[in-house]
Amino acid sequence: MLEDLAKSIAQLGDGRVKVRVVLADLSDAAQVTQMVNEIKDVKVSVLINNAGYGANGQFDKVDLGVQLKMISVNCSALLQLTHHVVSEHRKALTSNKNKESIGAIAIVNIGSIAAAPCGLPWQTTYAATKAFVSSFSHGIAYSLKNDNVRVILVEPGTIVDTEFQDRSKQPKHAGANTCDSVLASTIDRLRRPNSNYHVIPALHDYITYYASKFLPDKLILRLGAKRGLEYSPVELR
C-alpha cells in the first residue's frame, strides 16, 4: 500500500519528487529511533505529525496496553520526531553564517478539540494526549519563532472519512470534517507565513472550542461525559 502511494506521488511530481518509504511502529521508541537514523541524510522542510489513535470507554475497562501505546504514539513519537527535525535545522543554522539561505521549516501537529484543559470523561487518556499536543505546540511555536521554525497546530473535531472511529471502537457518528477539508485548511495556513499558527478547520468545531474557554469546567465535564458515553462501546461503559 505505501509503495503504491510512493509511486503515485512520484508520478504526480513527473519524476522530480523522490519518495522513501520507512516503516516503523510509532508506539515503540526503539523503532522511532531507527526511523530517525534512516532519514538523517534527508533535509526535512515540513514535518506532519499526523499519526494517532483514540479509545473510548470507562478508564479501567480500556486495556492498559492500548492506553500506554496511545501515549507513545500520540505524544512520545511526536516529540521524538519533532526534536530530530528541529535539532537538524539548528545545526544547519549554526554552521551557516547566512541563515537566510537555510530557509524555514514547518512542524504540523494534528491535535483535537478533545484537548479540553479540564479533561474529558470516557475518552480520558486520548483527551490528555491531545492536551499534551496542544500545550507542546503552543510552547515551541513561541520559543522557536525567531529560528525560522513555523509550528501549525491543527485541532479538528470528528473526521468522517478515516478509520479513526473503527480503531477506537466508536459507534459511527457524523462529523464536520473530511480529510480534504482539514488538508485544505492546513495548506492554506502554511501558505500564509504571517498568519496565526492555530487551525480549527470547521466552524462548528471553532464555536465549540471557544465556547469551552468561557464555560465552567463542571459543565464541560458534564457535556463531555454525555457525548463520550454515546461514543463508547457498550462493553466498555
Backbone as JSON, one array per atom type, in Angstrom:
{
  "sequence": "MLEDLAKSIAQLGDGRVKVRVVLADLSDAAQVTQMVNEIKDVKVSVLINNAGYGANGQFDKVDLGVQLKMISVNCSALLQLTHHVVSEHRKALTSNKNKESIGAIAIVNIGSIAAAPCGLPWQTTYAATKAFVSSFSHGIAYSLKNDNVRVILVEPGTIVDTEFQDRSKQPKHAGANTCDSVLASTIDRLRRPNSNYHVIPALHDYITYYASKFLPDKLILRLGAKRGLEYSPVELR",
  "N": [[0.82, -1.21, 0.0], [1.84, 1.33, 0.9], [4.01, 1.48, -0.81], [2.71, 1.66, -3.25], [1.46, 4.12, -2.92], [3.73, 5.72, -2.78], [4.69, 5.48, -5.4], [2.62, 6.74, -6.76], [2.85, 9.36, -5.83], [5.38, 10.01, -6.8], [4.87, 9.91, -9.54], [3.04, 12.01, -9.81], [4.75, 14.1, -9.42], [6.18, 14.15, -11.73], [8.6, 12.75, -11.86], [10.34, 14.4, -10.52], [10.12, 14.3, -7.86], [11.31, 12.47, -5.18], [10.6, 9.59, -3.33], [10.79, 8.05, -0.22], [10.1, 5.19, 1.53], [9.67, 4.43, 4.84], [9.25, 2.15, 7.32], [7.79, 1.9, 10.54], [6.9, 1.12, 13.89], [5.24, 3.33, 15.7], [4.63, 3.25, 18.36], [6.73, 2.15, 19.59], [9.62, 3.13, 20.95], [12.24, 2.48, 20.23], [11.99, 1.71, 17.58], [11.18, 4.1, 16.47], [13.48, 5.59, 16.85], [15.18, 4.16, 15.14], [13.95, 4.75, 12.71], [14.43, 7.5, 12.58], [17.19, 7.44, 12.31], [17.36, 6.4, 9.76], [16.57, 8.45, 8.15], [18.35, 10.49, 8.38], [19.92, 11.58, 6.44], [18.27, 13.13, 5.03], [16.94, 16.3, 4.29], [14.54, 17.73, 6.12], [11.86, 19.68, 5.41], [9.2, 20.08, 5.96], [7.44, 18.73, 8.56], [4.91, 16.51, 9.32], [3.06, 15.61, 11.88], [0.94, 13.32, 12.1], [0.08, 10.83, 12.87], [-1.9, 8.9, 15.09], [-4.22, 7.7, 17.58], [-7.37, 6.82, 19.2], [-9.29, 5.85, 22.12], [-12.29, 4.93, 23.48], [-14.22, 4.72, 26.5], [-14.9, 3.46, 29.85], [-12.33, 4.29, 32.09], [-10.83, 2.22, 33.53], [-11.71, 0.0, 32.2], [-10.79, 0.07, 29.64], [-8.22, -1.39, 27.85], [-5.05, -1.51, 29.4], [-2.59, -1.67, 28.06], [-3.28, -0.71, 25.53], [-3.79, 1.96, 26.14], [-1.29, 2.85, 27.06], [0.28, 2.52, 24.77], [-1.04, 4.36, 23.19], [-0.3, 6.79, 24.38], [2.4, 6.71, 23.73], [2.35, 6.81, 20.89], [0.78, 9.13, 20.31], [2.04, 11.14, 21.76], [4.87, 10.69, 22.64], [6.26, 9.76, 20.27], [5.69, 11.86, 18.54], [7.01, 13.97, 19.86], [9.66, 13.0, 19.73], [10.21, 12.87, 16.95], [9.81, 15.53, 16.23], [11.82, 16.74, 17.74], [14.11, 15.71, 16.5], [13.93, 16.84, 13.88], [13.95, 19.62, 14.4], [16.39, 19.86, 15.75], [18.25, 19.13, 13.74], [17.77, 21.21, 11.99], [18.63, 23.38, 13.54], [21.35, 22.8, 13.72], [22.11, 23.26, 11.08], [21.62, 26.01, 10.95], [23.51, 26.93, 12.77], [25.94, 26.22, 11.62], [26.07, 27.68, 9.32], [26.77, 30.83, 8.15], [25.14, 32.51, 6.72], [22.09, 32.7, 7.51], [19.67, 33.08, 6.26], [19.8, 31.63, 3.95], [19.29, 29.07, 4.67], [16.58, 28.69, 4.99], [13.11, 28.31, 6.0], [11.52, 25.96, 8.23], [8.69, 23.79, 8.73], [6.51, 22.62, 11.23], [3.86, 20.53, 11.59], [1.37, 19.75, 13.69], [-1.09, 17.44, 14.49], [-3.74, 17.87, 16.42], [-6.59, 17.91, 18.54], [-9.98, 18.96, 19.11], [-10.77, 17.77, 21.33], [-9.01, 18.23, 23.3], [-9.53, 19.31, 25.97], [-8.86, 21.47, 28.67], [-9.76, 20.69, 31.22], [-10.11, 18.04, 31.01], [-11.69, 15.04, 29.63], [-14.36, 12.94, 30.25], [-14.69, 9.39, 29.7], [-13.15, 9.37, 27.43], [-10.68, 9.72, 28.41], [-7.79, 9.31, 28.49], [-7.09, 9.67, 25.8], [-7.94, 12.35, 25.37], [-6.21, 13.59, 27.14], [-3.73, 13.08, 25.92], [-3.99, 14.66, 23.66], [-4.21, 17.12, 24.82], [-1.62, 17.4, 25.67], [-0.35, 17.59, 23.14], [-1.41, 20.02, 22.27], [-0.49, 21.89, 24.26], [2.29, 21.5, 24.03], [2.72, 22.26, 21.34], [1.92, 24.99, 21.29], [3.84, 26.0, 23.02], [6.4, 25.47, 21.75], [5.97, 26.83, 19.4], [6.11, 29.48, 20.13], [8.68, 29.66, 21.35], [10.4, 29.0, 19.27], [10.03, 30.81, 17.28], [11.77, 32.74, 16.31], [13.65, 31.35, 14.98], [13.32, 30.54, 12.39], [11.37, 28.56, 12.32], [8.25, 27.3, 11.8], [5.31, 26.51, 13.49], [2.43, 24.69, 13.23], [-0.6, 24.14, 14.66], [-3.14, 21.92, 14.38], [-6.47, 21.48, 15.09], [-8.95, 19.58, 14.73], [-12.42, 18.46, 14.86], [-14.43, 15.53, 14.79], [-13.37, 13.55, 12.08], [-14.69, 12.35, 9.2], [-14.03, 10.54, 7.11], [-12.07, 8.57, 7.73], [-10.36, 5.82, 9.4], [-10.57, 6.19, 12.05], [-12.75, 6.09, 13.88], [-13.45, 3.38, 13.77], [-11.08, 2.24, 14.68], [-10.95, 3.14, 17.3], [-13.14, 1.93, 18.28], [-15.6, 3.22, 18.25], [-19.1, 3.9, 17.98], [-20.51, 4.59, 14.79], [-20.59, 7.99, 13.82], [-21.61, 11.28, 12.8], [-19.58, 13.96, 11.44], [-17.95, 17.18, 11.17], [-15.83, 17.43, 9.53], [-13.67, 16.5, 6.79], [-11.0, 14.53, 5.35], [-10.0, 15.98, 3.18], [-10.95, 18.59, 3.69], [-9.67, 19.29, 6.07], [-7.02, 19.08, 5.27], [-6.95, 21.08, 3.28], [-7.39, 23.4, 4.82], [-5.1, 23.39, 6.38], [-2.99, 23.56, 4.51], [-3.61, 26.05, 3.43], [-3.05, 27.68, 5.63], [-0.3, 27.23, 5.91], [0.62, 28.47, 3.65], [0.4, 31.1, 4.24], [2.54, 32.94, 5.69], [2.57, 34.79, 7.81], [0.38, 34.32, 9.35], [-1.89, 33.23, 11.98], [-0.92, 30.45, 14.04], [-2.67, 28.49, 14.81], [-5.1, 26.19, 13.91], [-8.44, 25.53, 13.38], [-10.43, 23.68, 11.61], [-13.3, 23.43, 10.95], [-16.31, 25.38, 11.21], [-18.24, 24.71, 13.15], [-16.69, 23.27, 15.02], [-14.94, 25.27, 15.72], [-16.59, 27.07, 17.07], [-17.36, 25.44, 19.22], [-14.87, 25.03, 20.44], [-14.09, 27.64, 21.32], [-16.24, 28.3, 22.9], [-15.87, 26.6, 25.02], [-13.89, 27.86, 26.41], [-15.08, 29.69, 27.99], [-17.03, 28.46, 29.45], [-17.91, 26.91, 32.58], [-15.83, 24.44, 34.19], [-17.2, 22.23, 35.3], [-19.55, 22.08, 33.79], [-18.52, 21.6, 31.24], [-17.37, 19.09, 31.67], [-19.68, 17.63, 32.22], [-21.14, 17.81, 29.81], [-19.24, 16.72, 28.1], [-19.05, 14.15, 29.15], [-21.54, 13.07, 28.54], [-21.49, 12.98, 25.73], [-19.17, 11.45, 25.33], [-19.9, 9.02, 26.49], [-21.88, 8.16, 24.72], [-20.3, 7.58, 22.54], [-18.86, 5.42, 23.31], [-18.04, 1.93, 23.32], [-20.5, -0.52, 24.16], [-19.7, -2.59, 25.89], [-17.62, -1.42, 27.25], [-18.58, 0.5, 28.89]],
  "CA": [[0.0, 0.0, 0.0], [2.71, 2.51, 0.96], [4.81, 1.5, -2.03], [1.82, 2.17, -4.3], [1.31, 5.55, -2.66], [5.0, 6.35, -3.15], [4.74, 5.54, -6.87], [1.65, 7.75, -7.18], [3.43, 10.69, -5.53], [6.48, 10.22, -7.75], [4.27, 10.18, -10.85], [2.47, 13.36, -9.77], [5.86, 15.04, -9.49], [6.88, 13.98, -13.02], [9.96, 12.28, -11.65], [11.14, 15.37, -9.76], [9.94, 14.01, -6.43], [11.78, 11.16, -4.74], [9.86, 9.15, -2.15], [11.4, 6.96, 0.52], [9.17, 4.6, 2.48], [10.32, 3.91, 6.05], [8.23, 1.57, 8.19], [8.12, 1.87, 11.97], [5.81, 1.12, 14.87], [5.47, 4.55, 16.47], [4.46, 3.01, 19.79], [8.0, 1.56, 20.04], [10.62, 4.19, 20.88], [13.42, 1.98, 19.53], [11.71, 1.76, 16.14], [11.17, 5.52, 16.08], [14.9, 5.95, 16.76], [15.69, 3.55, 13.91], [13.41, 5.53, 11.59], [15.18, 8.76, 12.55], [18.52, 7.14, 11.76], [17.24, 6.12, 8.33], [16.27, 9.67, 7.39], [19.29, 11.54, 8.79], [20.5, 12.21, 5.25], [17.19, 13.88, 4.36], [16.59, 17.6, 4.87], [13.09, 17.79, 6.29], [11.36, 21.06, 5.4], [7.88, 20.05, 6.58], [7.12, 17.52, 9.31], [3.49, 16.43, 9.67], [2.82, 14.6, 12.92], [-0.46, 13.0, 11.9], [-0.25, 9.52, 13.45], [-2.55, 8.94, 16.4], [-5.48, 6.96, 17.69], [-8.07, 7.04, 20.45], [-10.01, 4.73, 22.72], [-13.37, 5.4, 24.34], [-14.72, 3.76, 27.47], [-14.53, 3.69, 31.25], [-10.87, 4.24, 32.15], [-10.26, 0.94, 33.95], [-12.16, -1.06, 31.3], [-9.99, 0.14, 28.43], [-6.97, -2.13, 28.04], [-3.94, -0.65, 29.81], [-1.6, -1.66, 26.99], [-3.79, 0.18, 24.48], [-3.63, 3.34, 26.59], [0.14, 3.17, 27.11], [0.72, 2.69, 23.38], [-1.63, 5.61, 22.72], [0.57, 7.86, 24.85], [3.63, 6.63, 22.95], [2.12, 7.26, 19.52], [0.24, 10.49, 20.25], [2.91, 12.12, 22.44], [6.31, 10.43, 22.63], [6.78, 9.72, 18.91], [5.59, 13.24, 18.04], [8.1, 14.73, 20.46], [10.94, 12.49, 19.24], [10.39, 13.28, 15.55], [9.96, 16.99, 16.22], [13.14, 17.05, 18.29], [15.1, 15.41, 15.46], [13.85, 17.81, 12.79], [14.38, 20.93, 14.89], [17.83, 19.77, 16.05], [18.98, 19.18, 12.47], [17.61, 22.58, 11.49], [19.51, 24.26, 14.32], [22.73, 22.51, 13.3], [22.31, 23.97, 9.82], [21.7, 27.44, 11.27], [24.76, 27.18, 13.5], [27.11, 26.0, 10.75], [25.99, 28.53, 8.15], [26.72, 32.24, 8.53], [23.99, 33.11, 6.04], [20.94, 31.95, 8.0], [18.55, 33.2, 5.34], [19.93, 30.62, 2.9], [18.82, 27.79, 5.2], [15.14, 28.59, 4.78], [12.28, 27.97, 7.16], [10.91, 24.63, 8.27], [7.36, 23.81, 9.33], [6.07, 21.47, 12.01], [2.39, 20.47, 11.64], [0.92, 18.78, 14.69], [-2.53, 17.21, 14.45], [-4.32, 17.7, 17.76], [-8.03, 17.64, 18.53], [-10.74, 19.82, 20.02], [-10.97, 16.99, 22.57], [-7.97, 18.62, 24.25], [-10.09, 20.21, 26.98], [-7.95, 21.58, 29.83], [-10.3, 20.02, 32.41], [-10.22, 16.61, 30.74], [-12.96, 14.57, 29.08], [-14.72, 11.6, 30.7], [-14.93, 8.33, 28.72], [-12.02, 9.36, 26.48], [-9.77, 10.45, 29.29], [-6.38, 9.24, 28.09], [-6.97, 10.3, 24.49], [-8.03, 13.8, 25.54], [-4.98, 14.02, 27.81], [-2.63, 13.1, 24.95], [-4.18, 15.8, 22.77], [-3.88, 18.31, 25.61], [-0.16, 17.49, 25.56], [-0.02, 18.08, 21.8], [-1.76, 21.44, 22.24], [0.44, 22.64, 25.1], [3.61, 21.38, 23.41], [2.76, 23.04, 20.1], [1.9, 26.41, 21.64], [5.13, 26.34, 23.64], [7.51, 25.54, 20.79], [5.64, 27.86, 18.4], [6.62, 30.75, 20.65], [10.12, 29.63, 21.63], [11.18, 28.81, 18.04], [9.54, 31.72, 16.25], [12.88, 33.52, 15.75], [14.62, 30.4, 14.43], [12.8, 30.06, 11.1], [10.56, 27.35, 12.53], [6.82, 27.55, 11.92], [4.57, 25.41, 14.09], [1.0, 24.77, 12.95], [-1.4, 23.21, 15.46], [-4.44, 21.69, 13.75], [-7.34, 20.82, 16.07], [-10.28, 19.31, 14.19], [-13.3, 17.53, 15.56], [-14.52, 14.26, 14.09], [-13.09, 13.49, 10.64], [-15.58, 11.23, 8.9], [-13.56, 9.59, 6.11], [-10.87, 7.86, 8.18], [-10.67, 4.62, 10.17], [-10.39, 6.54, 13.46], [-13.87, 5.59, 14.68], [-13.33, 1.92, 13.86], [-9.9, 1.91, 15.5], [-11.27, 3.44, 18.7], [-14.36, 1.17, 18.59], [-16.72, 4.13, 18.45], [-20.24, 3.8, 17.07], [-20.4, 5.58, 13.71], [-21.3, 9.24, 14.02], [-21.29, 12.31, 11.81], [-18.6, 14.96, 11.82], [-17.95, 18.37, 10.31], [-14.57, 17.48, 8.8], [-13.19, 15.41, 5.95], [-9.55, 14.64, 5.16], [-9.73, 17.05, 2.22], [-11.2, 19.92, 4.29], [-8.61, 19.55, 7.04], [-5.81, 19.31, 4.49], [-7.05, 22.38, 2.62], [-7.21, 24.43, 5.85], [-3.7, 23.35, 6.82], [-2.17, 24.09, 3.42], [-3.88, 27.49, 3.36], [-2.31, 28.35, 6.71], [1.12, 27.14, 5.59], [0.93, 29.41, 2.57], [0.33, 32.47, 4.78], [3.6, 32.88, 6.72], [2.35, 35.69, 8.95], [-0.92, 34.03, 9.93], [-1.92, 32.53, 13.26], [-0.48, 29.06, 13.88], [-3.69, 27.59, 15.34], [-6.1, 25.93, 12.88], [-9.62, 24.72, 13.68], [-10.96, 23.73, 10.24], [-14.75, 23.56, 10.77], [-16.94, 26.43, 12.01], [-18.88, 24.07, 14.31], [-15.64, 22.96, 16.0], [-14.41, 26.56, 16.16], [-17.53, 27.57, 18.08], [-17.24, 24.55, 20.38], [-13.57, 25.28, 21.09], [-14.05, 28.91, 22.04], [-17.27, 28.28, 23.95], [-15.3, 25.89, 26.17], [-13.0, 28.76, 27.14], [-15.88, 30.52, 28.89], [-17.94, 27.63, 30.25], [-17.28, 26.32, 33.78], [-15.33, 23.07, 33.99], [-18.22, 21.23, 35.64], [-20.47, 21.96, 32.66], [-17.78, 20.95, 30.15], [-17.26, 17.67, 32.02], [-21.0, 17.01, 32.1], [-21.44, 17.69, 28.39], [-18.28, 15.78, 27.54], [-19.39, 12.8, 29.62], [-22.71, 12.61, 27.78], [-21.07, 12.64, 24.37], [-18.2, 10.37, 25.42], [-20.62, 7.78, 26.77], [-22.53, 7.76, 23.47], [-19.28, 7.11, 21.6], [-18.14, 4.3, 23.9], [-18.63, 0.6, 23.11], [-21.37, -0.93, 25.28], [-18.97, -3.43, 26.83], [-16.62, -0.63, 27.98], [-19.25, 1.56, 29.64]],
  "C": [[0.86, 1.26, 0.0], [3.57, 2.62, -0.28], [3.98, 2.04, -3.19], [1.62, 3.67, -4.16], [2.57, 6.3, -3.08], [5.12, 6.5, -4.67], [3.79, 6.63, -7.39], [2.2, 9.16, -6.97], [4.54, 11.01, -6.52], [5.94, 10.56, -9.14], [3.68, 11.58, -10.91], [3.56, 14.42, -9.9], [6.67, 14.94, -10.77], [8.34, 13.59, -12.84], [10.84, 13.22, -10.84], [11.09, 15.11, -8.26], [10.41, 12.59, -6.13], [11.09, 10.8, -3.43], [10.59, 7.97, -1.52], [10.39, 6.46, 1.56], [9.98, 3.98, 3.64], [9.23, 3.42, 6.99], [8.69, 1.56, 9.63], [6.84, 1.83, 12.79], [6.06, 2.29, 15.81], [5.18, 4.39, 17.96], [5.72, 2.42, 20.42], [9.1, 2.59, 19.86], [11.87, 3.76, 20.11], [13.21, 2.04, 18.02], [11.65, 3.2, 15.64], [12.62, 6.01, 15.93], [15.52, 5.4, 15.48], [15.21, 4.33, 12.69], [14.15, 6.85, 11.45], [16.56, 8.54, 11.95], [18.47, 6.93, 10.25], [16.95, 7.36, 7.5], [17.23, 10.81, 7.73], [19.92, 12.24, 7.59], [19.48, 13.06, 4.5], [16.97, 15.21, 5.07], [15.08, 17.71, 4.93], [12.65, 19.25, 6.38], [10.0, 21.16, 6.08], [7.69, 18.7, 7.26], [5.65, 17.56, 9.69], [3.31, 15.28, 10.64], [1.33, 14.28, 12.94], [-0.88, 11.7, 12.58], [-0.88, 9.69, 14.83], [-3.79, 8.09, 16.41], [-6.09, 7.19, 19.05], [-8.71, 5.76, 20.96], [-11.04, 5.29, 23.68], [-13.8, 4.31, 25.3], [-14.33, 4.16, 28.88], [-13.04, 3.4, 31.42], [-10.32, 2.86, 32.48], [-10.71, -0.23, 33.09], [-11.42, -1.05, 29.97], [-8.64, -0.5, 28.7], [-5.8, -1.19, 28.35], [-2.88, -0.55, 28.72], [-1.99, -0.73, 25.86], [-3.55, 1.63, 24.87], [-2.15, 3.76, 26.63], [0.71, 3.38, 25.71], [0.17, 3.98, 22.79], [-0.77, 6.81, 23.14], [1.86, 7.89, 24.04], [3.45, 7.19, 21.55], [1.74, 8.74, 19.48], [1.19, 11.54, 20.82], [4.4, 11.86, 22.22], [6.91, 10.45, 21.23], [6.76, 11.12, 18.29], [6.74, 14.09, 18.57], [9.44, 14.32, 19.87], [11.21, 12.95, 17.81], [10.58, 14.79, 15.44], [11.34, 17.4, 16.7], [14.22, 16.81, 17.24], [15.12, 16.49, 14.39], [14.35, 19.18, 13.22], [15.88, 20.94, 15.19], [18.67, 19.85, 14.78], [18.91, 20.57, 11.86], [18.55, 23.53, 12.23], [20.98, 24.04, 13.97], [23.05, 23.26, 12.01], [22.44, 25.47, 10.05], [23.04, 27.79, 11.9], [25.98, 27.13, 12.58], [27.14, 26.92, 9.55], [25.85, 29.99, 8.57], [25.53, 32.95, 7.9], [22.73, 32.33, 6.4], [19.76, 32.0, 7.04], [18.59, 32.12, 4.27], [19.43, 29.25, 3.37], [17.34, 27.6, 4.93], [14.41, 28.17, 6.03], [11.83, 26.52, 7.08], [9.55, 24.77, 8.96], [7.09, 22.5, 10.05], [4.54, 21.54, 12.09], [1.99, 19.37, 12.6], [-0.6, 18.67, 14.66], [-3.03, 16.91, 15.86], [-5.79, 17.36, 17.65], [-8.73, 18.65, 19.43], [-11.1, 19.06, 21.29], [-9.97, 17.37, 23.64], [-8.47, 19.63, 25.26], [-9.18, 20.27, 28.19], [-8.44, 20.82, 31.06], [-10.44, 18.52, 32.21], [-11.58, 16.25, 30.17], [-13.24, 13.15, 29.58], [-14.95, 10.67, 29.5], [-13.92, 8.32, 27.57], [-10.84, 10.07, 27.15], [-8.33, 10.48, 28.8], [-6.17, 9.9, 26.74], [-6.98, 11.82, 24.61], [-6.77, 14.35, 26.2], [-3.8, 14.07, 26.84], [-2.77, 14.31, 24.02], [-3.97, 17.12, 23.51], [-2.36, 18.51, 25.62], [0.25, 18.09, 24.22], [-0.3, 19.58, 21.7], [-0.76, 22.28, 23.02], [1.85, 22.65, 24.49], [3.73, 22.28, 22.19], [2.77, 24.53, 20.37], [3.26, 26.84, 22.2], [6.25, 26.47, 22.63], [7.24, 26.57, 19.7], [6.21, 29.21, 18.84], [8.14, 30.74, 20.78], [10.98, 29.51, 20.37], [10.84, 29.82, 16.95], [10.65, 32.55, 15.61], [13.95, 32.63, 15.13], [14.17, 29.82, 13.09], [12.08, 28.72, 11.23], [9.11, 27.78, 12.69], [6.15, 26.31, 12.5], [3.09, 25.64, 13.84], [0.29, 23.71, 13.79], [-2.78, 23.11, 14.83], [-5.31, 20.9, 14.73], [-8.75, 20.64, 15.49], [-11.14, 18.52, 15.17], [-13.31, 16.22, 14.78], [-14.25, 14.41, 12.6], [-13.75, 12.21, 10.14], [-14.99, 10.17, 7.98], [-12.21, 8.96, 6.47], [-11.32, 6.6, 8.93], [-10.59, 4.9, 11.68], [-11.51, 5.96, 14.34], [-13.82, 4.08, 14.84], [-12.19, 1.53, 14.8], [-10.17, 2.12, 16.98], [-12.56, 2.78, 19.16], [-15.55, 2.06, 18.91], [-17.87, 3.75, 17.52], [-20.11, 4.89, 16.0], [-21.21, 6.83, 14.02], [-20.8, 10.28, 13.04], [-20.25, 13.27, 12.35], [-18.61, 16.1, 10.82], [-16.71, 18.44, 9.43], [-14.4, 16.27, 7.88], [-11.67, 15.56, 5.85], [-9.21, 15.82, 4.25], [-9.92, 18.43, 2.85], [-10.11, 20.27, 5.3], [-7.29, 19.85, 6.32], [-5.81, 20.69, 3.85], [-6.82, 23.52, 3.62], [-5.75, 24.53, 6.28], [-2.79, 23.95, 5.76], [-2.37, 25.6, 3.29], [-3.1, 28.25, 4.43], [-0.81, 28.32, 6.46], [1.53, 28.16, 4.53], [0.9, 30.86, 3.05], [1.29, 32.58, 5.96], [3.35, 33.75, 7.94], [1.02, 35.44, 9.66], [-0.78, 33.32, 11.27], [-1.59, 31.06, 13.06], [-1.52, 28.04, 14.34], [-4.81, 27.43, 14.32], [-7.21, 25.05, 13.45], [-10.47, 24.76, 12.4], [-12.45, 24.04, 10.12], [-15.34, 24.61, 11.71], [-17.57, 25.85, 13.27], [-17.85, 23.79, 15.4], [-15.03, 24.24, 16.57], [-15.29, 27.13, 17.27], [-17.42, 26.75, 19.36], [-15.98, 24.85, 21.17], [-13.61, 26.56, 21.93], [-15.14, 29.02, 23.11], [-16.72, 27.62, 25.21], [-14.37, 26.76, 27.0], [-13.76, 29.57, 28.19], [-16.82, 29.73, 29.79], [-17.21, 27.08, 31.48], [-16.89, 24.87, 33.52], [-16.38, 22.01, 34.27], [-19.19, 21.0, 34.49], [-19.79, 21.26, 31.48], [-17.66, 19.45, 30.41], [-18.59, 16.95, 31.84], [-21.37, 16.79, 30.64], [-20.53, 16.68, 27.71], [-18.58, 14.35, 27.92], [-20.56, 12.23, 28.82], [-22.31, 12.17, 26.38], [-20.11, 11.45, 24.38], [-18.85, 9.03, 25.67], [-21.3, 7.25, 25.51], [-21.54, 7.13, 22.5], [-18.53, 5.89, 22.12], [-18.82, 2.97, 23.58], [-19.41, 0.17, 24.36], [-20.59, -1.7, 26.32], [-17.93, -2.66, 27.65], [-17.25, 0.5, 28.79], [-19.33, 1.19, 31.12]]
}
